[in-house]
Amino acid sequence: MSLLPDPAECTMSNPSSDSENNSENEAQALAKPQKIKKKEKRGIIYLSTIPKFMNVTKVREIFGEYGEVDRVFLQPEEKKEDKNKVRKKRKPAKHFTEGWIEFKKKRIAKQVAALLNNKQIGGRKRSKYYDFIWNIKYLPRFKWVHLSERLAYERAVRKQRMNTEIAQAKREATIFSNNVDLGERLSKRQTKESDQQKELRKSLDSEKIVHQYKQRELDSEIVEKKLKLLNDTSVKIKKKNKVAHQKETGPLSEEGRQDFLKSLFGNRK
């Protein structure tokens, strides 16, 4: 005769104990804190070069094959306008120099950087990007906020540079305009002075002031003057003597007059 109780009798005899055990298990389950799922860290890769004519949608399409892509940013190329180049009506395609791609999983970002770095893009042979080689680097401890801060800083620097260039251009324009005004004033002054000089020349030409300067006489002229003066004085003396002689002697006869003339002028035939 066995001493163990019948299991059927035990189950029938303790229905309350089973309900108590179930309630205790539920209470323990509720009391245990639920495990919070860790948010997976995101990973960012850096593209140092972007193929020509490739845009954001194409990049997302290529890298979406390896994992879920969250955000993509491509740095557009700075446009250098050529003044001599004729502008076309068609809008030119954008070109990008570098880019950043954020994956929702850090592990996938690392795998993509290790797998595709220094690898050919491939695809269809007729594709524009077939021969292009990727240059990819995974950025550890880099977040999208850092990229936003960097872009904001670059925009601020670009704006500051533009403001300085505009200020420099304004200064040069003001200096140029001042020089133009100064040149106009000087040209007007020169024209005015030239007009005054012309009027003065005209007035001087109309007056025609002739300055006479006494020159020294020649030796021959001096001798001639002296001889002439001696002749004049001798003639005067003779006349005086004649007059005095007439007063003393009275009027001359014809013979005496002839003799007197002969004495003066000599015997001329």
MISE-785325 format. One record per atom (N, C-alpha, C): x, y, z. Coordinates in steps of 0.1 Angstrom, whole numbers, padded with zeros to 4 digits, always signed. Atoms other than C-alpha are relative to their C-alpha. Layout:
% residues N
XYZ;...
//
This chain:
% residues 269
+0009-0012+0000;+0000+0000+0000;+0009+0012+0000;-0009-0012+0001;+0016+0033-0012;-0005+0011+0008;+0003-0011-0009;+0018+0063+0010;-0002+0013-0008;+0002-0013+0008;+0018+0089-0020;-0014+0003-0003;+0014-0003+0003;-0014+0107-0025;-0003-0001-0015;+0004+0001+0014;-0034+0103-0057;+0001+0014-0006;-0001-0013+0006;-0026+0132-0081;-0014+0006-0004;+0013-0005+0003;-0062+0134-0091;-0007+0006+0012;+0006-0005-0012;-0073+0139-0056;+0007+0013+0004;-0007-0012-0004;-0046+0165-0051;-0005+0012-0008;+0005-0011+0009;-0058+0186-0081;-0014+0004+0004;+0014-0003-0003;-0093+0183-0070;+0000+0007+0014;+0001-0005-0014;-0085+0191-0034;+0005+0014+0002;-0006-0013-0002;-0063+0224-0040;-0003+0009-0013;+0002-0009+0011;-0080+0246-0067;+0004+0014+0004;-0004-0014-0004;-0073+0278-0047;+0014+0003-0001;-0014-0002+0000;-0036+0272-0046;+0005+0004-0014;-0004-0003+0014;-0033+0273-0084;-0003+0014-0004;+0003-0014+0003;-0051+0306-0087;+0009+0010+0007;-0009-0009-0007;-0029+0321-0061;+0014+0000-0007;-0013+0000+0007;+0002+0310-0080;+0000+0008-0013;+0002-0008+0013;-0011+0325-0113;+0001+0015+0004;+0000-0014-0004;-0018+0358-0095;+0014+0005+0004;-0013-0004-0004;+0017+0358-0080;+0009+0002-0012;-0008-0001+0012;+0033+0352-0114;-0003+0013-0008;+0004-0012+0007;+0013+0381-0130;+0005+0012+0007;-0005-0011-0008;+0023+0404-0101;+0015+0002-0002;-0014-0001+0002;+0059+0395-0106;+0004+0006-0014;-0002-0004+0014;+0057+0401-0143;-0003+0015-0001;+0003-0015+0000;+0041+0436-0137;+0011+0007+0008;-0010-0007-0009;+0066+0444-0110;+0014+0002-0007;-0013-0001+0007;+0096+0437-0133;+0000+0012-0010;-0001-0011+0009;+0107+0469-0153;+0002-0005-0014;-0001+0004+0014;+0102+0465-0191;+0013+0006-0006;-0013-0005+0006;+0135+0467-0210;-0003+0009-0012;+0001-0010+0010;+0137+0499-0231;+0009-0003-0012;-0008+0003+0012;+0149+0493-0266;+0010+0012-0003;-0010-0010+0002;+0181+0512-0272;-0002+0006-0015;+0001-0007+0013;+0179+0538-0300;+0013-0002-0008;-0013+0002+0008;+0204+0528-0327;+0006+0013-0004;-0008-0012+0004;+0231+0553-0334;+0001+0001-0015;-0001-0002+0015;+0233+0568-0368;+0015+0002-0003;-0014-0001+0005;+0264+0568-0389;+0000+0009-0012;-0002-0010+0011;+0277+0595-0414;+0012-0004-0007;-0012+0002+0009;+0300+0589-0443;+0002+0013-0008;-0004-0012+0007;+0318+0616-0462;+0005-0004-0014;-0004+0001+0014;+0322+0618-0500;+0009+0012-0004;-0009-0012+0004;+0353+0639-0510;-0002+0005-0014;+0003-0004+0014;+0343+0639-0547;-0013-0005-0004;+0014+0003+0005;+0310+0638-0565;+0002-0001-0015;-0001+0000+0014;+0308+0627-0601;-0009+0011-0006;+0008-0011+0007;+0296+0653-0626;-0013-0005-0004;+0014+0002+0003;+0259+0655-0632;-0007-0010+0010;+0007+0009-0010;+0251+0633-0601;-0006+0010+0010;+0008-0008-0010;+0224+0647-0578;-0004-0008+0012;+0003+0006-0012;+0209+0639-0545;-0009-0012-0002;+0009+0012+0002;+0182+0615-0558;+0009-0012-0005;-0008+0011+0004;+0209+0595-0576;+0008-0006+0011;-0008+0005-0012;+0231+0593-0545;-0008-0008+0009;+0009+0008-0009;+0202+0582-0524;-0004-0013-0006;+0003+0012+0007;+0193+0556-0550;+0011-0010+0001;-0011+0009+0000;+0228+0541-0551;+0003-0005+0014;-0003+0005-0014;+0234+0540-0513;-0011-0006+0007;+0011+0006-0006;+0199+0530-0505;+0000-0015-0002;-0001+0015+0002;+0207+0495-0519;+0007-0007+0012;-0008+0007-0011;+0231+0489-0489;-0007+0002+0014;+0007-0002-0013;+0209+0503-0461;-0009+0012-0001;+0010-0011+0000;+0183+0528-0451;+0007+0013+0002;-0006-0013-0001;+0195+0563-0458;-0010+0011+0005;+0009-0010-0007;+0182+0592-0437;+0001+0014-0007;-0002-0013+0006;+0197+0625-0448;+0012+0001-0009;-0011-0002+0010;+0219+0636-0477;+0002+0014-0002;-0003-0014+0004;+0237+0669-0483;+0012+0000-0009;-0011-0001+0009;+0258+0677-0513;+0003+0015-0001;-0005-0014+0000;+0279+0709-0514;+0000+0004-0015;-0001-0004+0014;+0272+0728-0546;+0013+0008-0004;-0013-0006+0005;+0301+0741-0567;-0003+0015-0001;+0001-0015+0001;+0307+0779-0565;+0001+0004-0015;+0001-0004+0014;+0298+0795-0598;+0010+0012-0003;-0009-0011+0004;+0325+0816-0615;-0005+0005-0013;+0006-0005+0012;+0307+0838-0640;+0011+0006-0009;-0009-0006+0010;+0326+0846-0672;-0007+0011-0007;+0007-0011+0006;+0317+0880-0685;+0000-0001-0015;-0001+0001+0015;+0328+0872-0721;-0009-0012-0005;+0008+0011+0004;+0307+0840-0721;-0014+0004-0002;+0014-0003+0004;+0273+0842-0738;-0009-0009+0009;+0009+0008-0009;+0245+0832-0714;-0010-0007-0009;+0010+0008+0007;+0222+0805-0726;-0013+0000+0007;+0013-0001-0006;+0185+0804-0720;-0002-0013+0008;+0002+0012-0008;+0187+0768-0707;+0007+0001+0013;-0006-0001-0013;+0194+0765-0670;+0010-0011+0001;-0011+0010+0000;+0228+0748-0665;-0002-0010+0012;+0001+0010-0011;+0230+0716-0644;+0009+0003+0011;-0008-0003-0012;+0243+0719-0608;+0011-0011+0001;-0011+0009-0003;+0276+0704-0600;+0004+0001+0015;-0003+0000-0014;+0286+0693-0565;+0015-0005+0002;-0014+0003-0002;+0321+0691-0550;+0002-0011+0011;-0002+0010-0011;+0316+0670-0518;-0014-0003+0006;+0013+0004-0006;+0288+0653-0498;+0001-0008+0013;+0002+0007-0013;+0276+0638-0465;-0013-0009-0001;+0011+0009+0000;+0253+0608-0462;-0002-0006+0014;+0003+0005-0014;+0236+0598-0429;-0008-0013-0002;+0007+0013-0001;+0226+0561-0424;-0007-0001+0013;+0008+0001-0012;+0200+0552-0398;+0008-0010+0010;-0007+0010-0008;+0224+0524-0386;+0015+0003-0002;-0014-0002+0001;+0260+0531-0377;+0008-0011-0006;-0007+0012+0005;+0271+0496-0385;+0000+0000-0016;+0001+0000+0015;+0258+0499-0421;+0009+0011-0006;-0008-0011+0005;+0276+0532-0425;+0015-0004-0001;-0013+0005+0000;+0309+0516-0415;+0003-0010-0011;-0001+0010+0011;+0303+0487-0439;+0001+0006-0013;+0000-0006+0013;+0295+0509-0468;+0013+0007-0003;-0012-0007+0002;+0326+0530-0463;+0012-0009-0003;-0011+0009+0003;+0349+0500-0461;-0002-0008-0013;+0002+0007+0012;+0332+0483-0490;+0002+0008-0013;+0000-0008+0013;+0329+0511-0516;+0012+0009-0001;-0011-0010+0001;+0360+0532-0508;+0010-0006-0011;-0009+0004+0011;+0384+0532-0539;-0005-0011-0009;+0006+0010+0009;+0359+0511-0558;-0007+0007-0012;+0007-0006+0011;+0344+0518-0592;-0015-0001+0002;+0014+0000-0002;+0308+0528-0593;-0007-0011-0008;+0005+0011+0008;+0301+0504-0621;-0014+0002-0005;+0013-0001+0006;+0265+0497-0633;+0000-0002-0015;+0001+0001+0015;+0256+0501-0669;+0013+0007-0006;-0011-0006+0006;+0285+0508-0692;-0002+0013-0007;+0003-0013+0006;+0267+0536-0709;-0003+0011+0010;+0003-0010-0010;+0262+0554-0676;+0012+0010+0001;-0010-0011-0001;+0280+0587-0670;+0010-0003+0011;-0009+0002-0012;+0294+0575-0637;+0007-0014+0000;-0005+0014+0000;+0306+0540-0648;+0015+0000+0004;-0014+0000-0002;+0343+0548-0647;+0005+0008+0013;-0004-0008-0012;+0342+0570-0616;+0003-0009+0012;-0004+0007-0012;+0359+0558-0584;-0004+0007+0012;+0004-0006-0012;+0344+0564-0550;+0012+0004+0009;-0010-0003-0010;+0364+0582-0523;-0008+0003+0013;+0009+0000-0011;+0345+0575-0491;+0008-0001+0013;-0006+0002-0013;+0354+0579-0454;-0011+0001+0010;+0010-0001-0011;+0334+0571-0423;+0005+0010+0010;-0003-0010-0009;+0333+0599-0398;-0004-0004+0014;+0004+0004-0014;+0334+0586-0362;-0003+0012+0009;+0004-0010-0010;+0318+0607-0334;-0004+0013-0008;+0005-0011+0008;+0304+0630-0361;-0015+0000-0001;+0014-0001+0000;+0268+0642-0359;-0004+0010-0011;+0005-0009+0010;+0246+0660-0383;-0001+0014+0005;+0000-0013-0006;+0245+0689-0359;+0013+0007-0004;-0013-0005+0003;+0282+0694-0365;+0000+0006-0015;+0000-0004+0014;+0276+0696-0403;-0009+0013-0001;+0008-0012+0000;+0248+0722-0397;+0007+0012+0005;-0008-0011-0005;+0271+0743-0376;+0010+0004-0010;-0010-0003+0010;+0298+0741-0402;-0006+0008-0011;+0006-0007+0011;+0275+0751-0430;-0005+0014+0004;+0004-0014-0005;+0261+0780-0409;+0012+0009+0001;-0013-0008-0001;+0297+0791-0402;+0004+0005-0014;-0005-0003+0013;+0306+0789-0439;-0009+0011-0007;+0010-0010+0005;+0274+0809-0448;+0004+0014+0006;-0003-0013-0006;+0283+0836-0423;+0013+0006-0005;-0013-0005+0005;+0319+0838-0436;-0002+0005-0014;+0003-0004+0014;+0306+0840-0472;-0007+0013+0000;+0008-0012-0001;+0282+0867-0462;+0009+0012+0004;-0009-0011-0005;+0309+0887-0444;+0010+0004-0012;-0008-0003+0011;+0332+0883-0474;-0007+0008-0011;+0007-0007+0010;+0305+0895-0497;-0003+0015+0004;+0002-0013-0005;+0298+0925-0475;+0012+0009-0001;-0013-0008+0002;+0335+0935-0475;+0002+0003-0014;-0002-0002+0015;+0336+0931-0513;-0009+0012-0004;+0010-0011+0004;+0305+0953-0516;+0005+0013+0005;-0005-0012-0005;+0319+0979-0493;+0013+0005-0007;-0012-0004+0008;+0352+0979-0512;-0004+0006-0014;+0004-0005+0013;+0334+0983-0545;-0007+0014+0001;+0007-0013-0002;+0313+1012-0531;+0011+0011+0002;-0011-0010-0002;+0345+1029-0519;+0007+0004-0013;-0006-0003+0013;+0361+1025-0553;-0009+0008-0009;+0009-0007+0009;+0330+1038-0570;+0000+0015+0005;+0001-0014-0005;+0329+1069-0547;+0013+0007-0004;-0013-0007+0004;+0367+1076-0553;+0000+0003-0015;+0000-0002+0014;+0362+1072-0590;-0009+0012-0004;+0009-0011+0003;+0332+1096-0590;+0006+0013+0004;-0006-0012-0005;+0351+1121-0569;+0011+0005-0010;-0011-0003+0009;+0381+1119-0593;-0006+0006-0013;+0007-0005+0012;+0357+1124-0623;-0004+0015+0002;+0004-0014-0003;+0342+1155-0606;+0012+0010+0000;-0011-0009-0001;+0376+1169-0598;+0006+0002-0014;-0005-0002+0014;+0388+1163-0634;-0008+0010-0008;+0008-0009+0007;+0358+1181-0647;+0002+0015+0004;-0003-0014-0005;+0364+1211-0624;+0013+0005-0005;-0013-0004+0005;+0400+1212-0634;+0000+0004-0015;+0001-0003+0014;+0392+1211-0671;-0007+0013-0002;+0007-0013+0001;+0367+1239-0667;+0009+0012+0004;-0010-0011-0005;+0393+1260-0648;+0010+0002-0011;-0011-0001+0010;+0419+1253-0675;-0006+0007-0013;+0007-0007+0011;+0394+1263-0703;-0002+0015+0003;+0003-0014-0004;+0385+1295-0684;+0013+0008+0000;-0013-0007+0000;+0422+1304-0679;+0005+0002-0015;-0004-0001+0014;+0429+1297-0716;-0008+0011-0007;+0008-0010+0006;+0400+1319-0726;+0005+0014+0004;-0006-0013-0005;+0414+1347-0704;+0013+0004-0007;-0013-0002+0007;+0448+1343-0719;-0002+0004-0014;+0003-0004+0014;+0434+1345-0754;-0005+0015-0001;+0005-0014+0000;+0415+1377-0746;+0011+0010+0003;-0011-0008-0003;+0446+1392-0731;+0010+0002-0012;-0008-0001+0012;+0466+1384-0762;-0006+0008-0010;+0008-0008+0010;+0439+1399-0784;+0002+0015+0004;-0001-0014-0004;+0440+1431-0763;+0014+0006-0003;-0014-0004+0002;+0478+1433-0765;+0003+0002-0015;-0002-0001+0015;+0478+1427-0803;-0007+0012-0005;+0007-0012+0005;+0452+1454-0807;+0008+0013+0003;-0007-0012-0004;+0473+1480-0788;+0013+0001-0008;-0013+0000+0008;+0506+1470-0805;+0010+0011+0006;-0009-0009-0006;+0529+1489-0781;+0014-0003-0006;-0013+0002+0006;+0562+1495-0799;+0010+0008+0009;-0011-0006-0009;+0593+1502-0777;+0012+0003-0009;-0011-0005+0008;+0620+1523-0794;+0012+0001+0009;-0013-0001-0007;+0656+1520-0782;+0010+0008-0008;-0010-0008+0007;+0682+1546-0790;+0013-0008-0001;-0012+0007+0003;+0712+1530-0806;+0012+0009-0001;-0012-0008+0001;+0748+1543-0805;+0003+0002-0015;-0003-0004+0014;+0758+1562-0837;+0014-0006-0004;-0012+0004+0006;+0785+1550-0860;+0011+0011+0000;-0011-0010+0001;+0819+1567-0863;-0002+0009-0012;+0002-0007+0013;+0811+1577-0899;-0011+0010+0002;+0011-0010-0002;+0778+1593-0889;+0004+0012+0009;-0005-0011-0009;+0795+1612-0861;+0009+0010-0007;-0009-0009+0008;+0822+1626-0885;-0009+0009-0010;+0008-0008+0009;+0795+1636-0910;-0008+0011+0007;+0007-0010-0008;+0775+1654-0883;+0009+0012+0003;-0010-0011-0004;+0806+1673-0872;+0004+0009-0012;-0003-0008+0012;+0815+1683-0907;-0012+0010-0004;+0011-0008+0003;+0780+1695-0913;-0002+0012+0009;+0001-0011-0010;+0780+1715-0881;+0011+0011-0003;-0010-0009+0003;+0813+1731-0891;-0003+0009-0012;+0004-0008+0012;+0800+1741-0925;-0011+0010+0004;+0011-0009-0003;+0769+1756-0910;+0005+0012+0008;-0006-0011-0008;+0789+1776-0885;+0008+0010-0008;-0009-0008+0009;+0813+1788-0912;-0009+0009-0009;+0010-0007+0009;+0783+1799-0934;-0006+0012+0008;+0005-0010-0008;+0768+1818-0905;+0010+0011+0003;-0010-0010-0003;+0800+1835-0897;+0003+0009-0012;-0002-0008+0012;+0805+1846-0933;-0012+0010-0002;+0011-0009+0002;+0770+1860-0934;+0001+0012+0010;-0002-0010-0010;+0776+1879-0902;+0010+0011-0004;-0010-0009+0005;+0808+1893-0916;-0004+0009-0012;+0005-0007+0012;+0791+1903-0948;-0009+0011+0004;+0009-0010-0005;+0764+1921-0930;+0007+0011+0006;-0007-0010-0007;+0788+1939-0909;+0008+0009-0010;-0007-0007+0010;+0809+1949-0939;-0009+0009-0008;+0010-0008+0008;+0778+1962-0958;-0003+0012+0009;+0004-0011-0008;+0769+1983-0928;+0012+0010+0000;-0011-0009-0001;+0804+1998-0927;+0002+0007-0014;-0004-0005+0014;+0809+2003-0965;-0012+0005-0007;+0012-0004+0007;+0773+2007-0976;-0003-0011-0010;+0004+0010+0010;+0756+1989-1005;+0011-0002-0010;-0011+0003+0010;+0780+1971-1029;-0005+0003-0014;+0003-0002+0014;+0782+1979-1065;+0000-0014-0006;+0001+0013+0007;+0777+1952-1091;+0014-0007-0001;-0014+0006+0000;+0815+1947-1094;+0004-0006+0013;-0003+0004-0014;+0819+1945-1057;-0008-0013+0004;+0009+0012-0003;+0790+1920-1055;+0006-0012-0007;-0005+0011+0007;+0805+1898-1081;+0013-0005+0006;-0013+0004-0007;+0839+1899-1064;-0003-0008+0013;+0004+0007-0013;+0822+1889-1031;-0005-0014-0003;+0005+0014+0003;+0804+1860-1047;+0011-0009-0005;-0011+0008+0005;+0835+1849-1064;+0009-0005+0012;-0008+0004-0012;+0853+1849-1030;-0007-0011+0008;+0007+0010-0008;+0825+1828-1015;+0000-0014-0007;+0002+0013+0007;+0819+1802-1042;+0011-0004-0009;-0011+0003+0008;+0851+1804-1061;-0003+0002-0015;+0002-0002+0014;+0856+1807-1098;-0006-0013-0007;+0007+0011+0007;+0830+1783-1113;-0004+0003-0014;+0003-0003+0014;+0826+1781-1150;-0014-0006-0003;
//
